[in-house]
Amino acid sequence: MTHLTDATYAGAALPARADDPDIRILRRVSALTDFPLTERATGTVRRVAVTDTETTGTDVVHDEIIDIAVVVIEVDELGEIVGIASAGQALRDPGVPIPPHIARLTGLTDEDVRGKTIDLDRLERLLASVEVRIAHSAAFDIGFIENLMPGLAGEAWACSMRDFDWAAAGFDGAKLGYLLTQIGRFNTAHRAMADVVTLLHLLAHRLPHGGTVIGDLLASAERPTVRFEAVGAPFDRRGQLKARGYRWDARNRVWWTELAREDCAEEERWFRQDIAPHGPLPRMTPITWHQRHR
């Protein structure tokens, strides 16, 4: 049995030292008005929209946006955030009661959103005016946003969860809040703007090579890839597809993944062997978002 002495308790009560390897200190995220910016831009500056949505659920066909936030930032050629051009958030009445688990997660109530609407024309113009939009787990947000604003279909997105290799950068996991703690920050809210502010801190994080997360993220997202759709995949193969990283596109009712061009031949061999030996060929569509903006 371990005996705890008065000295043990006294040691536990000592104030934390910043250089103590057994203690990690977390600091609250900065407000947008205090967000640290690089003072001088290098080269061409691009406008990027960082966005997040809160919804009544995860079904893009049946659920609705109840909260959306967009912050437009200016990023130079070195991946430095040099300006915040605009920031806004809006609530939306979904026309149905907010499920209890969503209310607990977001803190939003039916009363908070009752009668609230989004100026969709204004928001669509804003999102269409930037070079690229960024969201964490972007496939989720894209579906809901395009449902409200079909004019944005096919616009360029980068996913801060999938288009950046967090593990290679020394991080553990890829969930937004967990990543934030690993850079020594915390955020107590789970609303659209709070999540955007969290993501901004991660995007501005300085990597060991001297660049930023957003610099590497945009470079990765610009590389041409292919949307590989598992057309005709049997229902009982959905577990294998999900385990391999495929996502379900509820609108088009197909499992899909995004691959580098050079990986498509091997993926097709796997698909024909393990998923649909006698079914239709998979559908492959090039994704080159950066070419649409040059």
C-alpha positions in Angstrom: 0.0 0.0 0.0 1.2 3.5 -0.8 1.2 5.9 2.1 0.5 9.5 1.4 2.2 11.9 3.7 1.6 15.6 4.4 4.6 16.3 2.2 2.8 14.6 -0.7 -0.2 16.8 -0.4 2.0 19.8 0.1 3.8 19.0 -3.1 0.5 18.6 -5.0 -0.5 22.1 -3.8 2.6 23.9 -5.1 2.0 26.3 -7.9 2.6 25.0 -11.5 5.8 25.9 -13.2 5.8 26.5 -16.9 9.0 24.5 -17.3 7.7 21.4 -15.3 7.5 18.5 -17.8 4.7 16.9 -15.7 2.4 19.9 -16.1 0.8 21.3 -19.2 -0.8 24.7 -19.0 -3.7 25.6 -21.4 -4.6 29.1 -22.3 -7.9 30.3 -23.6 -8.1 31.0 -27.3 -7.7 34.7 -28.3 -10.7 36.6 -29.4 -10.8 37.6 -33.1 -10.1 41.2 -32.2 -6.8 40.0 -30.5 -5.9 37.3 -33.0 -2.2 37.5 -33.7 -1.5 38.5 -37.4 1.7 38.7 -39.4 2.3 42.4 -40.0 3.8 42.3 -43.4 2.6 40.1 -46.3 4.9 38.3 -48.7 3.8 37.9 -52.3 0.3 37.4 -53.4 -2.4 37.5 -50.8 -5.4 35.1 -51.1 -8.8 35.4 -49.4 -9.9 32.2 -47.6 -13.2 31.6 -45.8 -13.0 29.5 -42.6 -16.5 28.2 -41.8 -18.4 26.0 -39.5 -22.0 24.9 -39.1 -24.1 23.5 -36.3 -27.1 21.3 -37.4 -30.0 19.4 -36.0 -28.2 16.1 -36.9 -25.9 14.4 -39.3 -28.3 13.5 -42.1 -27.7 16.0 -44.9 -31.0 15.1 -46.6 -33.2 15.5 -43.5 -31.4 17.7 -41.0 -31.0 21.5 -41.0 -28.4 24.2 -40.3 -29.2 26.1 -37.1 -26.0 28.1 -36.7 -23.3 29.1 -39.2 -20.2 31.2 -38.9 -17.7 32.5 -41.5 -14.5 34.3 -41.0 -12.7 35.6 -44.1 -8.9 35.7 -43.6 -6.1 36.9 -45.8 -3.2 34.5 -46.3 0.1 35.3 -48.0 2.4 33.1 -50.1 4.3 31.9 -47.1 1.1 30.7 -45.4 1.0 33.5 -42.9 -2.4 35.0 -41.8 -2.0 38.7 -42.5 -5.5 40.0 -42.1 -9.1 39.3 -41.0 -11.4 40.8 -43.7 -14.7 39.9 -42.2 -16.5 37.8 -39.6 -20.1 36.9 -39.1 -22.4 34.4 -37.5 -26.1 33.7 -38.0 -28.8 31.5 -36.4 -31.5 29.8 -38.3 -34.9 28.4 -37.4 -35.0 24.8 -38.7 -38.7 24.6 -38.5 -38.5 21.6 -36.2 -37.6 21.2 -32.5 -33.9 21.1 -31.8 -33.1 17.5 -30.6 -32.1 17.4 -26.9 -28.6 16.1 -27.6 -27.9 18.9 -30.0 -29.3 21.4 -27.5 -26.9 20.0 -24.8 -24.0 20.1 -27.2 -24.5 23.6 -28.6 -26.4 25.3 -25.8 -29.0 26.4 -28.4 -32.7 26.2 -27.6 -35.8 26.4 -29.8 -36.3 29.9 -28.3 -32.8 31.0 -29.4 -33.5 30.2 -33.1 -37.3 30.9 -33.3 -38.0 33.1 -36.3 -34.3 33.5 -37.1 -33.2 33.5 -40.8 -30.0 33.7 -42.8 -29.5 36.2 -45.6 -28.6 33.5 -48.1 -28.0 35.9 -51.0 -25.5 37.8 -49.0 -23.8 34.7 -47.5 -23.6 33.1 -50.9 -21.9 36.1 -52.4 -19.4 36.2 -49.5 -18.5 32.5 -49.8 -18.3 32.7 -53.6 -15.9 35.7 -53.4 -13.0 33.8 -51.8 -10.5 31.6 -53.4 -11.1 28.6 -51.2 -13.3 27.7 -48.2 -11.9 25.7 -45.2 -13.8 23.6 -42.7 -12.9 20.8 -40.3 -14.4 17.6 -41.7 -15.5 19.7 -44.7 -17.6 17.0 -46.4 -20.1 17.4 -43.6 -20.4 21.2 -43.9 -20.3 21.2 -47.7 -23.5 19.1 -47.9 -25.5 21.3 -45.7 -24.2 24.5 -47.1 -24.9 23.4 -50.7 -28.4 22.4 -49.8 -29.1 26.0 -48.7 -27.0 27.6 -51.4 -27.0 25.4 -54.5 -25.0 28.1 -56.4 -21.9 27.1 -54.4 -22.0 23.6 -55.7 -18.6 22.7 -57.1 -16.7 25.5 -55.4 -13.3 24.9 -53.9 -13.0 23.5 -50.4 -10.1 22.3 -48.3 -10.6 20.0 -45.3 -8.4 20.8 -42.3 -9.0 17.2 -41.0 -8.2 15.3 -44.2 -6.0 17.6 -46.3 -3.3 18.0 -43.5 -1.3 15.2 -42.0 -1.7 15.9 -38.3 0.1 12.7 -37.3 3.2 13.5 -39.4 3.2 17.0 -37.7 3.4 15.3 -34.3 -0.2 15.5 -33.3 -2.3 12.7 -31.8 -5.8 12.4 -33.4 -7.6 14.8 -35.6 -10.6 16.0 -33.5 -10.8 19.8 -33.3 -10.9 20.2 -29.6 -8.2 17.6 -28.9 -5.9 19.2 -31.5 -6.4 22.6 -29.8 -5.2 21.2 -26.4 -2.1 19.9 -28.0 -1.1 23.5 -29.0 -1.7 24.6 -25.4 -5.1 26.2 -25.9 -8.7 25.6 -24.8 -12.2 26.8 -25.8 -15.2 26.2 -23.7 -18.0 26.8 -26.3 -19.3 24.5 -29.0 -21.0 27.0 -31.3 -20.2 27.7 -35.0 -18.1 30.8 -34.3 -16.3 29.2 -31.4 -15.3 26.3 -33.6 -14.1 28.7 -36.3 -11.9 30.6 -33.8 -10.5 27.2 -32.6 -9.7 26.3 -36.2 -8.1 29.6 -36.8 -5.6 29.0 -33.9 -4.8 25.6 -35.4 -4.3 27.0 -38.9 -1.9 29.6 -37.6 0.1 27.1 -35.6 3.8 27.2 -36.3 5.2 23.9 -37.5 8.8 22.6 -36.8 9.9 23.5 -40.4 8.9 27.1 -39.7 5.8 27.2 -41.8 2.1 27.1 -40.7 -0.6 24.5 -40.8 -2.6 26.6 -43.2 0.3 26.9 -45.5 0.8 23.1 -45.7 -3.0 22.5 -45.8 -3.5 24.7 -48.9 -0.5 23.3 -50.7 -1.8 19.7 -50.0 -5.4 20.6 -51.1 -4.2 22.1 -54.3 -2.7 18.8 -55.5 -5.0 17.2 -58.1 -6.9 14.2 -56.6 -9.6 11.9 -57.8 -13.1 11.3 -56.3 -13.4 7.5 -56.4 -17.0 6.4 -56.1 -17.9 2.8 -55.2 -20.7 2.5 -57.7 -22.8 -0.6 -57.2 -21.1 -1.6 -54.0 -23.3 -4.2 -52.2 -24.9 -3.1 -48.9 -23.1 -5.8 -46.9 -19.7 -4.3 -48.0 -20.3 -1.0 -46.3 -18.2 -2.0 -43.3 -15.2 -2.7 -45.5 -15.6 0.6 -47.3 -15.9 2.6 -44.1 -12.9 0.9 -42.6 -10.9 1.8 -45.7 -11.8 5.5 -45.3 -14.8 5.8 -47.6 -17.6 8.2 -46.7 -21.3 8.0 -47.5 -22.7 10.6 -49.8 -26.4 10.7 -48.8 -27.4 13.0 -51.7 -26.0 10.8 -54.4 -26.3 7.6 -52.4 -22.8 6.3 -53.0 -19.7 5.5 -51.0 -16.7 7.5 -52.0 -13.1 8.4 -51.1 -10.5 10.9 -52.4 -7.3 9.6 -53.7 -4.1 10.7 -55.4 -4.2 10.0 -59.1 -1.4 7.4 -58.8 -3.3 5.4 -56.3 -6.4 4.9 -58.4 -5.3 1.8 -60.2 -4.5 -0.1 -57.0 -7.8 1.1 -55.5 -9.7 -0.2 -58.5 -8.0 -3.6 -58.2 -9.1 -3.8 -54.6 -12.6 -2.7 -55.4 -13.0 -5.3 -58.2 -11.5 -8.0 -56.0 -13.1 -7.4 -52.6 -16.2 -5.2 -53.2 -17.9 -5.6 -56.6 -16.2 -8.3 -58.7 -19.2 -8.5 -61.1 -20.7 -5.0 -60.6 -20.3 -1.8 -62.5 -16.9 -0.1 -62.7 -16.2 2.6 -60.1 -16.6 6.2 -61.1 -13.6 8.4 -61.0 -13.9 12.2 -61.2 -10.8 14.5 -61.1 -10.8 17.1 -58.3 -8.6 20.1 -59.1 -10.1 23.0 -57.2 -7.2 25.4 -57.7 -7.5 25.4 -61.5 -11.0 26.9 -61.2 -9.6 30.0 -59.6 -6.7 30.9 -61.9 
